[in-house]
Amino acid sequence: EELLYAVLGWVGPPELCQCALVCRAFRALANDYTLWRGFYKRRWKTCDLHLFCIEGRTWKQIYAQRHRIEKQQLEEKDLNSSYSSEAQRYCAYGDIIRHKVTDTTPGPEASELLIAAAEEYASALVLQPDHYAALNNLGLGLTHYAKLAQCPYPEQIFHLACKQYETALMHMDGSKEIVLRHWADTLHYFAKKQKQKDEADRLLAISCEKYELATVIKPTYATALDYWGLALHNRAKLREGRAEADAFFRLAYEKYEAAHQLTPSVDEFLLCHWAATLHDHAKTKDKEEAEVLLHASREKYAAAFEANKQDEFIIRQWGDVLRDIARMKEGEEADSWFEQAYVKYEAAIQIKPRYNICLNNWGLALSNQAKTKEGAEAERLFSEACNKLSAAVAIEPSDDIALNNWALALSFHGSIKHGDAADAMFEDSYRKYEHALALKPDDKIVACNWAMTLIAQAKKKTGGPREALLDESERRLQLLAAAEDTWSYFCMARLCSVRNRETECREWLLKIQDKDYLIRAGKSQMA
C-alpha cells in the first residue's frame, strides 16, 4: 500500500481520477487528502484555502472546484496574454473572477467565486509577497466574502482583509489614497454590524481617520469625502445627546458639500447619502426643524432620481421621506403626502418586484396612515398594511424587522376591533413577535413592542383578564429594565400610567438621563 501510494504521488489529477475507478482500494488511496493537497499547492503555490472555504470539503473537492471556476471564468480570456510576472498573471486571474460577482449573484455561487479569487491573489503573494495590487484586491474580495451569509467566520475574515490593506500600504510608494479608502470602507461596513455601540463607534472613528488620510494625500478625492460623510452620519446616530449628534451631522454635511464641489456631474450616490443623513438628522428634531430637514432630504432624492430614474433604492428612500413628512401633517394634507409615498413605493416595486424592504416600508406607511383614520377606512388601510408586510416576509422569511412591523400593524388593527376578532388579531401579533425574537433573540425593541401590545389588549379587557395581561407585560418589561434598556423605562412609565401608579410613572421617566431620548421615543410607533 505504501509503495502504491508513492507511485500515485507521481501521476497527475486526471490519471489519479482514472485510478480511482480500478477498485475500492485504489479509490481510497486516490482520494487521499495529502495527494490532492499536494496537487493544489504545486499548481496554485498556496494551500491557504482553509482560511476562506466552507468547512467539510475534501482537498479533492477543493481542487476540482477551483479548476472548474478558473476554467469557466477564464476560458473567454486570452490565457496566453503576456504578463510582467507570474504573480501578475495570478492577480489578473483573481480580478477576472472577482468581477464576475455582482449584487444579483446567488450567495453560494458568489461564495465560490470569491473564494477562488482570493486563492488567485494568495498564489500571487506566495510568488511576490509585496505585490500591493494583489494585497489590496485580496482585501476587497475578503470584505465582499465576509458580507455573505455563506461566510462561516465573518469577523476573522474582516480582520484578515484589514491586514491585507495594512501590508499593501507598507509596500506602496504612490496611490495610497485608494487603499486607505478601501480599508476605511471595510471598517465602516463592519462597524455597522457591531452589537455594542462602543465598538461600533471605535471602528467608525478609525474609518474616519483612514478617509481623512486619503483626502490629505489627494484633496480632490470626492469618493473618500462622500463616504467620510456617511461614516460621520453613522457616528451621529450612535450619539445619545442631541448637541453631540448635531456636531457629527454638521461635519457630515461639510464632507458632502466638499465632495459635491469636486464632482463635475451629478453623483446620485453622493446625493443619496446626503439625503439619508438629512433624513436621519430629522428624526432627532422637533417638528419644525424636522420638517425643514425632511424637505431638504426630499430635494436631494429628487435630484438623485433625475440622475438615475431606474434605481429602486433611491425611489424607495424618497418614499420613506414622503411618508415621514405625511406623519407630521394632518387631514387631507397628510393623505396627500402618504399618496405620494405610495406612488414611489409602487414605482420601486415595478423595477424590483421582490423588493422586501420596500414592501415593509410601504406596509409601515399604510399602518401610519391607518392610525389617523376611523371605521372602515382604518380597517382597509390596516388590512393593506398587513398584506404588504406579509408579502415582505414571504420574500424574506428571516426579515425580523418586517415581522416586528407586521406584529405592530396587527396590534393596532386589533385595537380598533372588539371581542373575539380583536383577540384573534392580538394573538396573531404575538406569534409574529415570537418569530421575530427567534430570529434575533436580543432585539429589545421587539421585546418592548410585545409588552406594549399586551397593554393595548389589556385596555380592551376588564377584571381578571385585564390584570393578567398587564402582569405579563410588567414581567417582560422588568426583565428588560434590569438590563438597563432605556426604551423599556419609557414603556414601564406607560404601564404605570395605565395602572394609575403616577409616582412610579414619574420615577421611570426620571431614569431616562438623556431627555432628548423622550423626543426620539415619541416618534416611535408604540409611543
C-alpha positions as semicolon CSV with decimal commas, in nm:
position;residue;x (nm);y (nm);z (nm)
1;E;0,000;0,000;0,000
2;E;0,285;0,239;0,085
3;L;0,454;0,160;-0,249
4;L;0,128;0,218;-0,439
5;Y;0,076;0,545;-0,253
6;A;0,426;0,658;-0,354
7;V;0,358;0,570;-0,719
8;L;0,026;0,757;-0,722
9;G;0,209;1,066;-0,598
10;W;0,383;1,087;-0,936
11;V;0,070;1,087;-1,154
12;G;-0,142;1,392;-1,231
13;P;-0,501;1,470;-1,125
14;P;-0,666;1,327;-1,442
15;E;-0,472;0,999;-1,411
16;L;-0,544;0,980;-1,039
17;C;-0,918;1,009;-1,109
18;Q;-0,886;0,719;-1,355
19;C;-0,702;0,511;-1,096
20;A;-0,992;0,565;-0,856
21;L;-1,212;0,365;-1,095
22;V;-0,997;0,047;-1,069
23;C;-1,115;-0,087;-0,735
24;R;-1,208;0,014;-0,383
25;A;-0,850;0,001;-0,259
26;F;-0,729;0,223;-0,544
27;R;-1,022;0,462;-0,489
28;A;-0,939;0,503;-0,119
29;L;-0,576;0,586;-0,198
30;A;-0,665;0,806;-0,498
31;N;-0,891;1,021;-0,279
32;D;-0,624;1,070;-0,011
33;Y;-0,624;1,435;0,103
34;T;-0,243;1,466;0,112
35;L;-0,217;1,378;-0,260
36;W;-0,479;1,637;-0,359
37;R;-0,337;1,895;-0,122
38;G;0,000;1,842;-0,293
39;F;-0,154;1,884;-0,640
40;Y;-0,323;2,201;-0,522
41;K;-0,005;2,352;-0,382
42;R;0,204;2,263;-0,689
43;R;-0,048;2,424;-0,923
44;W;-0,150;2,732;-0,725
45;K;0,150;2,777;-0,493
46;T;-0,053;2,805;-0,174
47;C;-0,280;2,600;0,049
48;D;-0,441;2,883;0,242
49;L;-0,794;2,794;0,135
50;H;-0,876;2,679;0,487
51;L;-0,893;3,048;0,576
52;F;-1,177;3,106;0,332
53;C;-1,361;2,787;0,247
54;I;-1,677;2,636;0,384
55;E;-1,594;2,353;0,620
56;G;-1,648;1,992;0,528
57;R;-1,492;1,979;0,179
58;T;-1,215;1,738;0,086
59;W;-0,899;1,860;-0,087
60;K;-1,011;1,675;-0,398
61;Q;-1,337;1,871;-0,398
62;I;-1,149;2,195;-0,334
63;Y;-0,910;2,125;-0,622
64;A;-1,198;2,036;-0,856
65;Q;-1,394;2,346;-0,757
66;R;-1,106;2,585;-0,825
67;H;-1,017;2,411;-1,150
68;R;-1,378;2,435;-1,266
69;I;-1,417;2,801;-1,173
70;E;-1,086;2,901;-1,328
71;K;-1,174;2,716;-1,648
72;Q;-1,527;2,858;-1,668
73;Q;-1,442;3,216;-1,580
74;L;-1,119;3,244;-1,778
75;E;-1,199;3,047;-2,092
76;E;-1,321;3,363;-2,269
77;K;-0,998;3,544;-2,185
78;D;-0,669;3,523;-2,366
79;L;-0,479;3,296;-2,132
80;N;-0,164;3,343;-2,338
81;S;-0,156;3,719;-2,278
82;S;0,183;3,837;-2,169
83;Y;0,219;3,938;-1,806
84;S;0,512;4,110;-1,645
85;S;0,539;3,822;-1,399
86;E;0,373;3,501;-1,287
87;A;0,245;3,688;-0,983
88;Q;0,083;3,946;-1,211
89;R;-0,090;3,667;-1,402
90;Y;-0,243;3,523;-1,082
91;C;-0,352;3,872;-0,974
92;A;-0,516;3,930;-1,313
93;Y;-0,699;3,598;-1,287
94;G;-0,821;3,695;-0,940
95;D;-0,958;4,024;-1,075
96;I;-1,141;3,847;-1,357
97;I;-1,309;3,604;-1,119
98;R;-1,390;3,866;-0,853
99;H;-1,555;4,097;-1,103
100;K;-1,793;3,817;-1,202
101;V;-1,968;3,866;-0,866
102;T;-2,250;4,121;-0,874
103;D;-2,532;4,217;-0,638
104;T;-2,758;3,967;-0,813
105;T;-2,518;3,671;-0,795
106;P;-2,673;3,397;-0,575
107;G;-2,499;3,361;-0,241
108;P;-2,350;3,010;-0,287
109;E;-2,218;3,098;-0,633
110;A;-2,077;3,429;-0,510
111;S;-1,910;3,247;-0,223
112;E;-1,735;3,001;-0,457
113;L;-1,620;3,276;-0,692
114;L;-1,483;3,496;-0,414
115;I;-1,300;3,202;-0,256
116;A;-1,144;3,121;-0,593
117;A;-1,048;3,486;-0,650
118;A;-0,894;3,504;-0,301
119;E;-0,682;3,200;-0,375
120;E;-0,560;3,351;-0,703
121;Y;-0,443;3,658;-0,511
122;A;-0,288;3,435;-0,244
123;S;-0,097;3,249;-0,516
124;A;0,036;3,581;-0,645
125;L;0,152;3,672;-0,295
126;V;0,339;3,345;-0,249
127;L;0,548;3,440;-0,551
128;Q;0,567;3,812;-0,469
129;P;0,479;3,899;-0,107
130;D;0,499;4,275;-0,174
131;H;0,254;4,271;-0,468
132;Y;0,041;4,558;-0,336
133;A;-0,229;4,526;-0,604
134;A;-0,286;4,162;-0,505
135;L;-0,291;4,264;-0,137
136;N;-0,544;4,543;-0,195
137;N;-0,768;4,331;-0,417
138;L;-0,749;4,038;-0,177
139;G;-0,872;4,278;0,093
140;L;-1,164;4,379;-0,131
141;G;-1,251;4,018;-0,210
142;L;-1,236;3,912;0,154
143;T;-1,458;4,205;0,257
144;H;-1,715;4,107;-0,005
145;Y;-1,698;3,744;0,107
146;A;-1,743;3,839;0,474
147;K;-2,072;4,011;0,383
148;L;-2,223;3,686;0,253
149;A;-2,446;3,465;0,465
150;Q;-2,233;3,170;0,349
151;C;-1,921;3,309;0,521
152;P;-1,862;3,094;0,833
153;Y;-1,626;3,336;1,012
154;P;-1,705;3,697;0,911
155;E;-1,513;3,856;1,200
156;Q;-1,193;3,663;1,121
157;I;-1,226;3,741;0,750
158;F;-1,278;4,109;0,833
159;H;-0,954;4,122;1,032
160;L;-0,773;3,935;0,756
161;A;-0,897;4,189;0,499
162;C;-0,770;4,478;0,712
163;K;-0,432;4,306;0,739
164;Q;-0,406;4,296;0,358
165;Y;-0,466;4,672;0,331
166;E;-0,210;4,741;0,604
167;T;0,052;4,526;0,430
168;A;-0,025;4,682;0,091
169;L;0,042;5,032;0,228
170;M;0,381;4,918;0,358
171;H;0,491;4,826;0,005
172;M;0,345;5,120;-0,187
173;D;0,510;5,444;-0,298
174;G;0,209;5,613;-0,460
175;S;-0,171;5,593;-0,489
176;K;-0,201;5,509;-0,120
177;E;-0,528;5,702;-0,101
178;I;-0,710;5,422;-0,287
179;V;-0,603;5,152;-0,041
180;L;-0,678;5,381;0,253
181;R;-1,031;5,436;0,123
182;H;-1,086;5,063;0,072
183;W;-0,961;4,999;0,426
184;A;-1,193;5,270;0,558
185;D;-1,487;5,119;0,366
186;T;-1,422;4,778;0,524
187;L;-1,402;4,927;0,875
188;H;-1,717;5,130;0,803
189;Y;-1,914;4,823;0,695
190;F;-1,816;4,610;0,994
191;A;-1,881;4,894;1,236
192;K;-2,246;4,880;1,131
193;K;-2,254;4,508;1,213
194;Q;-2,143;4,553;1,574
195;K;-2,392;4,495;1,854
196;Q;-2,202;4,709;2,105
197;K;-2,221;5,083;2,043
198;D;-1,874;5,149;2,183
199;E;-1,712;4,900;1,946
200;A;-1,910;5,033;1,651
201;D;-1,803;5,388;1,732
202;R;-1,440;5,281;1,772
203;L;-1,436;5,121;1,427
204;L;-1,613;5,421;1,274
205;A;-1,357;5,656;1,431
206;I;-1,072;5,455;1,277
207;S;-1,260;5,451;0,947
208;C;-1,287;5,832;0,956
209;E;-0,913;5,854;1,021
210;K;-0,845;5,647;0,707
211;Y;-1,080;5,862;0,498
212;E;-0,906;6,173;0,629
213;L;-0,562;6,035;0,541
214;A;-0,686;5,952;0,191
215;T;-0,805;6,310;0,141
216;V;-0,479;6,452;0,281
217;I;-0,290;6,257;0,014
218;K;-0,543;6,350;-0,253
219;P;-0,755;6,655;-0,153
220;T;-0,973;6,614;-0,464
221;Y;-1,076;6,257;-0,373
222;A;-1,454;6,312;-0,386
223;T;-1,547;5,948;-0,320
224;A;-1,344;5,942;0,004
225;L;-1,510;6,268;0,114
226;D;-1,854;6,124;0,035
227;Y;-1,802;5,805;0,236
228;W;-1,631;6,000;0,514
229;G;-1,955;6,197;0,540
230;L;-2,151;5,871;0,559
231;A;-1,925;5,741;0,838
232;L;-1,977;6,065;1,031
233;H;-2,352;6,022;0,977
234;N;-2,333;5,677;1,137
235;R;-2,130;5,815;1,427
236;A;-2,401;6,077;1,478
237;K;-2,663;5,802;1,504
238;L;-2,471;5,648;1,794
239;R;-2,475;5,968;1,999
240;E;-2,719;5,991;2,287
241;G;-2,719;6,369;2,332
242;R;-2,873;6,594;2,069
243;A;-2,590;6,851;2,073
244;E;-2,321;6,588;2,017
245;A;-2,522;6,427;1,737
246;D;-2,573;6,766;1,572
247;A;-2,196;6,822;1,567
248;F;-2,138;6,498;1,377
249;F;-2,425;6,566;1,137
250;R;-2,278;6,909;1,057
251;L;-1,938;6,752;0,988
252;A;-2,106;6,503;0,755
253;Y;-2,273;6,786;0,560
254;E;-1,934;6,957;0,524
255;K;-1,787;6,645;0,364
256;Y;-2,083;6,602;0,128
257;E;-2,062;6,966;0,024
258;A;-1,686;6,937;-0,038
259;A;-1,740;6,620;-0,246
260;H;-2,021;6,788;-0,438
261;Q;-1,797;7,083;-0,527
262;L;-1,539;6,841;-0,668
263;T;-1,789;6,641;-0,876
264;P;-1,840;6,785;-1,226
265;S;-2,152;6,578;-1,298
266;V;-2,444;6,477;-1,077
267;D;-2,344;6,189;-0,849
268;E;-2,660;6,004;-0,743
269;F;-2,473;5,806;-0,476
270;L;-2,344;6,123;-0,311
271;L;-2,689;6,282;-0,326
272;C;-2,849;5,968;-0,186
273;H;-2,603;5,957;0,107
274;W;-2,660;6,327;0,173
275;A;-3,037;6,279;0,164
276;A;-3,020;5,981;0,402
277;T;-2,817;6,186;0,650
278;L;-3,069;6,470;0,640
279;H;-3,349;6,216;0,692
280;D;-3,186;6,059;0,997
281;H;-3,099;6,401;1,137
282;A;-3,468;6,495;1,112
283;K;-3,555;6,201;1,338
284;T;-3,369;6,370;1,626
285;K;-3,553;6,704;1,592
286;D;-3,879;6,865;1,696
287;K;-4,149;6,919;1,434
288;E;-4,040;7,249;1,275
289;E;-3,669;7,165;1,248
290;A;-3,751;6,810;1,143
291;E;-3,976;6,929;0,862
292;V;-3,705;7,158;0,722
293;L;-3,458;6,869;0,717
294;L;-3,712;6,630;0,563
295;H;-3,785;6,868;0,277
296;A;-3,411;6,916;0,220
297;S;-3,377;6,536;0,208
298;R;-3,670;6,513;-0,037
299;E;-3,498;6,760;-0,270
300;K;-3,173;6,559;-0,265
301;Y;-3,359;6,238;-0,352
302;A;-3,541;6,417;-0,633
303;A;-3,206;6,531;-0,774
304;A;-3,061;6,180;-0,739
305;F;-3,365;6,039;-0,919
306;E;-3,306;6,276;-1,213
307;A;-2,956;6,130;-1,242
308;N;-3,081;5,769;-1,234
309;K;-3,452;5,703;-1,278
310;Q;-3,415;5,325;-1,261
311;D;-3,259;5,297;-0,915
312;E;-3,520;5,134;-0,693
313;F;-3,318;5,217;-0,382
314;I;-3,333;5,592;-0,445
315;I;-3,706;5,576;-0,523
316;R;-3,784;5,371;-0,212
317;Q;-3,582;5,605;0,014
318;W;-3,760;5,901;-0,142
319;G;-4,089;5,734;-0,049
320;D;-3,969;5,693;0,311
321;V;-3,907;6,067;0,340
322;L;-4,251;6,147;0,194
323;R;-4,405;5,907;0,447
324;D;-4,232;6,086;0,736
325;I;-4,346;6,425;0,608
326;A;-4,700;6,284;0,597
327;R;-4,672;6,178;0,962
328;M;-4,614;6,543;1,058
329;K;-4,930;6,661;0,880
330;E;-5,299;6,622;0,944
331;G;-5,614;6,555;0,746
332;E;-5,611;6,588;0,368
333;E;-5,260;6,732;0,363
334;A;-5,129;6,419;0,537
335;D;-5,325;6,196;0,298
336;S;-5,170;6,378;0,002
337;W;-4,816;6,312;0,125
338;F;-4,898;5,948;0,203
339;E;-5,030;5,902;-0,152
340;Q;-4,709;6,049;-0,292
341;A;-4,512;5,798;-0,082
342;Y;-4,722;5,508;-0,216
343;V;-4,653;5,620;-0,574
344;K;-4,278;5,595;-0,503
345;Y;-4,308;5,254;-0,337
346;E;-4,510;5,121;-0,629
347;A;-4,253;5,259;-0,876
348;A;-3,971;5,087;-0,686
349;I;-4,162;4,757;-0,689
350;Q;-4,216;4,791;-1,064
351;I;-3,837;4,798;-1,106
352;K;-3,768;4,526;-0,846
353;P;-4,081;4,315;-0,778
354;R;-3,923;4,112;-0,495
355;Y;-3,810;4,418;-0,300
356;N;-3,894;4,310;0,054
357;I;-3,759;4,627;0,221
358;C;-3,983;4,841;0,001
359;L;-4,286;4,625;0,081
360;N;-4,202;4,652;0,451
361;N;-4,181;5,031;0,438
362;W;-4,496;5,054;0,227
363;G;-4,679;4,847;0,488
364;L;-4,539;5,070;0,761
365;A;-4,666;5,382;0,581
366;L;-5,013;5,230;0,539
367;S;-5,017;5,144;0,909
368;N;-4,913;5,502;0,996
369;Q;-5,197;5,641;0,785
370;A;-5,446;5,391;0,925
371;K;-5,380;5,524;1,276
372;T;-5,513;5,864;1,163
373;K;-5,843;5,714;1,040
374;E;-6,153;5,558;1,188
375;G;-6,403;5,292;1,096
376;A;-6,399;5,127;0,756
377;E;-6,115;5,345;0,624
378;A;-5,887;5,244;0,913
379;E;-5,985;4,879;0,861
380;R;-5,898;4,900;0,491
381;L;-5,559;5,062;0,549
382;F;-5,459;4,820;0,826
383;S;-5,557;4,525;0,605
384;E;-5,349;4,664;0,318
385;A;-5,059;4,722;0,556
386;C;-5,070;4,360;0,674
387;N;-5,084;4,239;0,313
388;K;-4,768;4,435;0,223
389;L;-4,585;4,316;0,534
390;S;-4,695;3,958;0,473
391;A;-4,556;3,983;0,118
392;A;-4,226;4,117;0,255
393;V;-4,192;3,820;0,491
394;A;-4,288;3,576;0,212
395;I;-3,993;3,707;0,009
396;E;-3,753;3,706;0,305
397;P;-3,878;3,481;0,589
398;S;-3,583;3,583;0,808
399;D;-3,674;3,954;0,793
400;D;-3,718;4,024;1,165
401;I;-3,791;4,394;1,100
402;A;-4,086;4,315;0,872
403;L;-4,214;4,061;1,127
404;N;-4,197;4,324;1,401
405;N;-4,380;4,579;1,186
406;W;-4,639;4,319;1,087
407;A;-4,696;4,241;1,455
408;L;-4,740;4,612;1,528
409;A;-4,988;4,653;1,242
410;L;-5,188;4,359;1,375
411;S;-5,176;4,510;1,722
412;F;-5,307;4,846;1,605
413;H;-5,570;4,669;1,393
414;G;-5,677;4,468;1,697
415;S;-5,711;4,790;1,896
416;I;-5,999;4,908;1,673
417;K;-6,177;4,573;1,677
418;H;-6,387;4,415;1,953
419;G;-6,440;4,079;2,116
420;D;-6,307;3,762;1,954
421;A;-6,199;3,948;1,638
422;A;-5,972;4,175;1,844
423;D;-5,830;3,882;2,044
424;A;-5,753;3,694;1,722
425;M;-5,558;3,995;1,591
426;F;-5,360;4,024;1,914
427;E;-5,281;3,650;1,921
428;D;-5,156;3,669;1,563
429;S;-4,945;3,967;1,664
430;Y;-4,782;3,768;1,946
431;R;-4,693;3,488;1,703
432;K;-4,514;3,740;1,482
433;Y;-4,320;3,881;1,778
434;E;-4,224;3,529;1,881
435;H;-4,098;3,454;1,531
436;A;-3,900;3,781;1,518
437;L;-3,735;3,709;1,853
438;A;-3,650;3,356;1,743
439;L;-3,455;3,515;1,458
440;K;-3,299;3,786;1,675
441;P;-3,327;3,692;2,045
442;D;-3,155;4,004;2,177
443;D;-3,382;4,253;1,996
444;K;-3,506;4,467;2,284
445;I;-3,728;4,681;2,061
446;V;-3,932;4,377;1,956
447;A;-3,950;4,261;2,319
448;C;-4,074;4,605;2,429
449;N;-4,329;4,618;2,148
450;W;-4,463;4,279;2,256
451;A;-4,505;4,413;2,611
452;M;-4,679;4,725;2,479
453;T;-4,915;4,513;2,270
454;L;-5,012;4,324;2,586
455;I;-5,101;4,663;2,738
456;A;-5,306;4,750;2,429
457;Q;-5,502;4,425;2,459
458;A;-5,543;4,473;2,834
459;K;-5,708;4,811;2,776
460;K;-5,990;4,629;2,595
461;K;-6,047;4,396;2,893
462;T;-6,179;4,425;3,248
463;G;-6,121;4,246;3,576
464;G;-5,900;3,939;3,592
465;P;-5,818;3,911;3,218
466;R;-5,707;4,276;3,214
467;E;-5,480;4,233;3,517
468;A;-5,332;3,910;3,382
469;L;-5,227;4,083;3,059
470;L;-5,082;4,379;3,248
471;D;-4,894;4,145;3,483
472;E;-4,740;3,963;3,185
473;S;-4,642;4,294;3,027
474;E;-4,483;4,413;3,352
475;R;-4,292;4,086;3,391
476;R;-4,140;4,127;3,044
477;L;-4,058;4,495;3,094
478;Q;-3,892;4,436;3,431
479;L;-3,654;4,188;3,266
480;L;-3,567;4,448;3,003
481;A;-3,534;4,727;3,259
482;A;-3,297;4,509;3,463
483;A;-3,075;4,507;3,154
484;E;-3,084;4,891;3,163
485;D;-3,266;4,922;2,833
486;T;-3,373;5,287;2,809
487;W;-3,674;5,223;2,587
488;S;-3,808;4,978;2,846
489;Y;-3,805;5,263;3,102
490;F;-4,041;5,458;2,879
491;C;-4,263;5,151;2,836
492;M;-4,266;5,091;3,213
493;A;-4,376;5,450;3,260
494;R;-4,661;5,383;3,016
495;L;-4,760;5,069;3,204
496;C;-4,761;5,252;3,539
497;S;-4,976;5,523;3,383
498;V;-5,231;5,264;3,269
499;R;-5,231;5,113;3,620
500;N;-5,270;5,461;3,778
501;R;-4,935;5,438;3,957
502;E;-4,841;5,800;3,897
503;T;-4,541;5,816;4,133
504;E;-4,377;5,513;3,972
505;C;-4,453;5,655;3,629
506;R;-4,256;5,970;3,713
507;E;-3,971;5,765;3,862
508;W;-3,932;5,562;3,544
509;L;-3,929;5,875;3,330
510;L;-3,660;6,026;3,553
511;K;-3,444;5,718;3,491
512;I;-3,403;5,833;3,134
513;Q;-3,096;6,051;3,175
514;D;-3,092;6,176;2,816
515;K;-3,402;6,396;2,788
516;D;-3,361;6,404;2,410
517;Y;-3,444;6,034;2,421
518;L;-3,805;6,121;2,511
519;I;-3,833;6,319;2,189
520;R;-3,700;6,028;1,986
521;A;-3,920;5,781;2,176
522;G;-4,221;5,997;2,097
523;K;-4,157;5,933;1,729
524;S;-4,176;5,555;1,770
525;Q;-4,485;5,364;1,671
526;M;-4,583;5,231;2,011
527;A;-4,548;5,574;2,174
